Amino acid sequence: TWFDATSTSDWKYPKPDPRAFEPIMESIQVPKEHTVYIGDILFDWRAATGAGIPFIATLSGGTPEHVFLHAGISSDRIIRSIADLPKLIEEK
């Protein structure tokens, strides 16, 4: 499967607090550098980078590409939709 863990907004530390990832990281027991967080808003990016988790932006949530680029996210870490993820992983 693509997703080994998910989380909901009812966690006591919601995004953009980097602690939002604590229950996920505890459940999967994988080093952060071997994971990736895919998000569609800058709050996602702030939370992931604050937690030390690599981030991939997806444009499917309505945030324009230029917003992610302006924040410093490299164009090779931005995908149009989650359907583009397998291709990105194969390229890496």
Sequence and secondary structure as in RCSB ss.txt:
>XXXX:A:sequence
TWFDATSTSDWKYPKPDPRAFEPIMESIQVPKEHTVYIGDILFDWRAATGAGIPFIATLSGGTPEHVFLHAGISS
DRIIRSIADLPKLIEEK
>XXXX:A:secstr
   S    TTSSS TTSGGGGHHHHHHH   GGG  EEESSHHHHHHHHHHT  EEEEGGGS  HHHHHHHT  G
GGEESSGGGHHHHHHH 
